[in-house]
Amino acid sequence: MDEPEAALSPSRQLAFLKILHDLTGDGDSQFIIATHSPILMGYPNSVILNFDDGRIDEVDYEMTDHYQITKYFLENRDRLLSDLLKKD
């Protein structure tokens, strides 16, 4: 699947995780998903592959750029927006 989150709100992404869980529960199914969503990447026991810099590397969830940027934004929203939007 290619970026299924593009049409899904965060709550629908969570519902999608439940669907994935139900479909993979018997061990007969697996999915390859290209995503930028920290919600979808957070699926338990998923293998996350990073395709940056011309290499393919497995990466821990908490080490993905998307997780780190989202976490930083949520924890430092005012500061980040102030720095980002200040006039030069």
VOKOL-830613 format. One record per atom (N, C-alpha, C): residue number from 0; residue in one letter; chain; atom name; y, z, x. Coordinates in steps of 0.02 Angstrom, whole numbers, plus 50000, padded with zeros to 5 digits. Atoms other than C-alpha are relative to their C-alpha. Example, Ala and Ser with C-alpha at 12.3 -4.5 7.8 and 13.67 -1.06 7.14 Angstrom:
i  aa  ch  at  y  z  x
0  a  A  N  49941  50000  50045 $
0  a  A  CA  49775  50390  50615 $
0  a  A  C  50060  50000  50045 $
1  s  A  N  49941  49997  49958 $
1  s  A  CA  49947  50357  50684 $
1  s  A  C  50055  50037  49961 $
% end
This chain:
i  aa  ch  at  y  z  x
0  m  A  N  49941  50000  50043 $
0  m  A  CA  50000  50000  50000 $
0  m  A  C  50061  50000  50045 $
1  d  A  N  49939  50004  49961 $
1  d  A  CA  50172  49959  50064 $
1  d  A  C  50056  50036  49963 $
2  e  A  N  49944  49959  50025 $
2  e  A  CA  50304  50092  50030 $
2  e  A  C  49999  50011  49925 $
3  p  A  N  50002  49988  50073 $
3  p  A  CA  50248  50146  49856 $
3  p  A  C  50056  50046  49977 $
4  e  A  N  49947  49954  50020 $
4  e  A  CA  50387  50276  49858 $
4  e  A  C  50064  49964  49980 $
5  a  A  N  49938  50037  50014 $
5  a  A  CA  50518  50138  49841 $
5  a  A  C  50018  50003  49925 $
6  a  A  N  49987  49998  50072 $
6  a  A  CA  50501  50146  49652 $
6  a  A  C  49987  50068  49969 $
7  l  A  N  50020  49935  50027 $
7  l  A  CA  50458  50330  49636 $
7  l  A  C  50050  50054  50017 $
8  s  A  N  49959  49941  49988 $
8  s  A  CA  50568  50483  49616 $
8  s  A  C  49957  50051  50038 $
9  p  A  N  50040  49949  49967 $
9  p  A  CA  50516  50637  49715 $
9  p  A  C  49947  50032  49955 $
10  s  A  N  50051  49971  50045 $
10  s  A  CA  50428  50710  49562 $
10  s  A  C  49943  49951  49987 $
11  r  A  N  50053  50051  50010 $
11  r  A  CA  50334  50546  49536 $
11  r  A  C  49959  49991  50064 $
12  q  A  N  50039  50001  49938 $
12  q  A  CA  50285  50547  49720 $
12  q  A  C  49948  50056  50000 $
13  l  A  N  50048  49945  50005 $
13  l  A  CA  50204  50716  49690 $
13  l  A  C  49944  49982  49952 $
14  a  A  N  50052  50023  50047 $
14  a  A  CA  50113  50644  49539 $
14  a  A  C  49955  49949  50033 $
15  f  A  N  50039  50050  49964 $
15  f  A  CA  50057  50500  49650 $
15  f  A  C  49951  50034  50048 $
16  l  A  N  50045  49962  49957 $
16  l  A  CA  49985  50626  49774 $
16  l  A  C  49939  50025  49962 $
17  k  A  N  50055  49977  50042 $
17  k  A  CA  49880  50697  49633 $
17  k  A  C  49952  49943  49984 $
18  i  A  N  50042  50059  50014 $
18  i  A  CA  49817  50523  49589 $
18  i  A  C  49959  49983  50062 $
19  l  A  N  50037  50014  49938 $
19  l  A  CA  49771  50492  49772 $
19  l  A  C  49943  50051  50009 $
20  h  A  N  50050  49947  49993 $
20  h  A  CA  49680  50659  49775 $
20  h  A  C  49941  49988  49953 $
21  d  A  N  50054  50013  50048 $
21  d  A  CA  49582  50617  49618 $
21  d  A  C  49958  49940  50020 $
22  l  A  N  50037  50061  49981 $
22  l  A  CA  49535  50444  49684 $
22  l  A  C  49959  50009  50064 $
23  t  A  N  50036  49991  49936 $
23  t  A  CA  49478  50507  49855 $
23  t  A  C  49953  50060  49998 $
24  g  A  N  50040  49939  50004 $
24  g  A  CA  49389  50664  49794 $
24  g  A  C  49926  49991  50013 $
25  d  A  N  50072  50010  49990 $
25  d  A  CA  49215  50589  49799 $
25  d  A  C  49983  49973  50069 $
26  g  A  N  50012  50024  49932 $
26  g  A  CA  49237  50524  49976 $
26  g  A  C  49985  49926  50006 $
27  d  A  N  50015  50072  50000 $
27  d  A  CA  49209  50342  49926 $
27  d  A  C  50062  49957  50007 $
28  s  A  N  49938  50039  49997 $
28  s  A  CA  49392  50290  49936 $
28  s  A  C  50044  50026  50057 $
29  q  A  N  49948  49982  49953 $
29  q  A  CA  49526  50288  50067 $
29  q  A  C  50058  49952  49991 $
30  f  A  N  49941  50041  50009 $
30  f  A  CA  49702  50220  50071 $
30  f  A  C  50037  49993  50067 $
31  i  A  N  49954  50012  49945 $
31  i  A  CA  49813  50143  50204 $
31  i  A  C  50068  49989  49968 $
32  i  A  N  49935  50002  50033 $
32  i  A  CA  49993  50173  50155 $
32  i  A  C  50055  49997  50053 $
33  a  A  N  49940  50003  49958 $
33  a  A  CA  50150  50117  50246 $
33  a  A  C  50055  50035  49961 $
34  t  A  N  49950  49960  50036 $
34  t  A  CA  50284  50244  50200 $
34  t  A  C  50050  50031  50047 $
35  h  A  N  49950  49960  49965 $
35  h  A  CA  50443  50329  50255 $
35  h  A  C  50008  50068  49965 $
36  s  A  N  49992  49940  50042 $
36  s  A  CA  50419  50469  50127 $
36  s  A  C  49967  50061  50032 $
37  p  A  N  50030  49939  49976 $
37  p  A  CA  50395  50643  50198 $
37  p  A  C  49954  50032  49949 $
38  i  A  N  50045  49973  50052 $
38  i  A  CA  50316  50688  50031 $
38  i  A  C  49932  49968  50006 $
39  l  A  N  50064  50034  49996 $
39  l  A  CA  50181  50556  50043 $
39  l  A  C  49965  50013  50067 $
40  m  A  N  50031  49985  49935 $
40  m  A  CA  50154  50587  50229 $
40  m  A  C  49970  50070  50002 $
41  g  A  N  50024  49931  50000 $
41  g  A  CA  50122  50769  50186 $
41  g  A  C  49932  50010  49967 $
42  y  A  N  50066  49994  50032 $
42  y  A  CA  49957  50730  50099 $
42  y  A  C  49951  50035  50048 $
43  p  A  N  50045  49961  49957 $
43  p  A  CA  49825  50853  50166 $
43  p  A  C  49950  49956  50038 $
44  n  A  N  50049  50033  49956 $
44  n  A  CA  49718  50791  50311 $
44  n  A  C  50013  49925  50010 $
45  s  A  N  49985  50071  49989 $
45  s  A  CA  49807  50624  50319 $
45  s  A  C  50008  49988  50075 $
46  v  A  N  49989  50021  49932 $
46  v  A  CA  49812  50530  50483 $
46  v  A  C  50064  49959  50000 $
47  i  A  N  49936  50034  49999 $
47  i  A  CA  49990  50477  50522 $
47  i  A  C  50005  49961  50066 $
48  l  A  N  49993  50044  49942 $
48  l  A  CA  50013  50330  50639 $
48  l  A  C  50072  49977  50006 $
49  n  A  N  49932  50020  49986 $
49  n  A  CA  50180  50291  50719 $
49  n  A  C  49997  49934  50038 $
50  f  A  N  50001  50067  49970 $
50  f  A  CA  50213  50108  50765 $
50  f  A  C  50063  49985  50041 $
51  d  A  N  49939  50010  49961 $
51  d  A  CA  50371  50134  50869 $
51  d  A  C  49986  49980  50072 $
52  d  A  N  50002  50017  49929 $
52  d  A  CA  50404  50066  51043 $
52  d  A  C  49941  49957  50020 $
53  g  A  N  50054  50046  49984 $
53  g  A  CA  50268  49934  51034 $
53  g  A  C  49932  50032  50010 $
54  r  A  N  50064  49964  49994 $
54  r  A  CA  50129  50065  51029 $
54  r  A  C  49981  50028  49932 $
55  i  A  N  50024  49966  50060 $
55  i  A  CA  50022  50144  50895 $
55  i  A  C  49975  50068  50023 $
56  d  A  N  50019  49932  49981 $
56  d  A  CA  50011  50333  50913 $
56  d  A  C  49990  50043  49938 $
57  e  A  N  50007  49950  50053 $
57  e  A  CA  49944  50469  50800 $
57  e  A  C  50051  50054  50012 $
58  v  A  N  49947  49951  49995 $
58  v  A  CA  50079  50595  50763 $
58  v  A  C  49989  50055  49947 $
59  d  A  N  50003  49945  50048 $
59  d  A  CA  50082  50766  50680 $
59  d  A  C  50055  49993  49948 $
60  y  A  N  49953  50005  50056 $
60  y  A  CA  50171  50775  50513 $
60  y  A  C  50069  50027  50019 $
61  e  A  N  49936  49968  49983 $
61  e  A  CA  50306  50894  50576 $
61  e  A  C  50037  49965  50056 $
62  m  A  N  49969  50036  49944 $
62  m  A  CA  50341  50778  50723 $
62  m  A  C  50027  49932  49978 $
63  t  A  N  49974  50065  50022 $
63  t  A  CA  50384  50625  50617 $
63  t  A  C  50076  50004  49992 $
64  d  A  N  49928  50003  50009 $
64  d  A  CA  50566  50572  50616 $
64  d  A  C  50020  50015  49928 $
65  h  A  N  49983  49993  50071 $
65  h  A  CA  50564  50568  50426 $
65  h  A  C  49997  50073  49978 $
66  y  A  N  50005  49928  50015 $
66  y  A  CA  50507  50749  50413 $
66  y  A  C  50058  50037  50032 $
67  q  A  N  49948  49963  49964 $
67  q  A  CA  50629  50810  50545 $
67  q  A  C  50070  49987  49972 $
68  i  A  N  49935  50016  50028 $
68  i  A  CA  50779  50719  50473 $
68  i  A  C  50009  50031  49931 $
69  t  A  N  49997  49971  50067 $
69  t  A  CA  50741  50774  50295 $
69  t  A  C  50008  50075  50004 $
70  k  A  N  49996  49927  49992 $
70  k  A  CA  50714  50954  50350 $
70  k  A  C  50069  50020  50024 $
71  y  A  N  49933  49984  49973 $
71  y  A  CA  50875  50955  50451 $
71  y  A  C  50053  49992  49946 $
72  f  A  N  49952  50011  50054 $
72  f  A  CA  50972  50881  50305 $
72  f  A  C  49998  50057  49949 $
73  l  A  N  50006  49948  50051 $
73  l  A  CA  50905  51008  50181 $
73  l  A  C  50023  50068  50025 $
74  e  A  N  49980  49935  49972 $
74  e  A  CA  50938  51155  50297 $
74  e  A  C  50073  50002  50024 $
75  n  A  N  49933  50002  49970 $
75  n  A  CA  51108  51096  50361 $
75  n  A  C  50044  49948  49966 $
76  r  A  N  49966  50053  50037 $
76  r  A  CA  51179  50985  50225 $
76  r  A  C  50075  49997  50013 $
77  d  A  N  49927  50000  49993 $
77  d  A  CA  51361  51038  50235 $
77  d  A  C  50022  49980  50070 $
78  r  A  N  49982  50015  49930 $
78  r  A  CA  51369  51031  50425 $
78  r  A  C  49986  49927  50016 $
79  l  A  N  50018  50069  49985 $
79  l  A  CA  51279  50865  50436 $
79  l  A  C  50047  49951  49966 $
80  l  A  N  49954  50044  50035 $
80  l  A  CA  51387  50783  50304 $
80  l  A  C  50070  50003  50028 $
81  s  A  N  49934  49993  49969 $
81  s  A  CA  51545  50852  50382 $
81  s  A  C  50004  49960  50065 $
82  d  A  N  50000  50037  49938 $
82  d  A  CA  51499  50781  50551 $
82  d  A  C  49993  49925  49988 $
83  l  A  N  50013  50070  50014 $
83  l  A  CA  51437  50617  50479 $
83  l  A  C  50060  49965  49970 $
84  l  A  N  49946  50032  50038 $
84  l  A  CA  51587  50584  50367 $
84  l  A  C  50070  50014  50027 $
85  k  A  N  49933  49986  49974 $
85  k  A  CA  51730  50650  50474 $
85  k  A  C  50032  49937  50028 $
86  k  A  N  49964  50058  49975 $
86  k  A  CA  51863  50528  50523 $
86  k  A  C  50006  50004  50075 $
87  d  A  N  49997  50002  49926 $
87  d  A  CA  51864  50473  50704 $
87  d  A  C  50072  50003  50024 $
% end
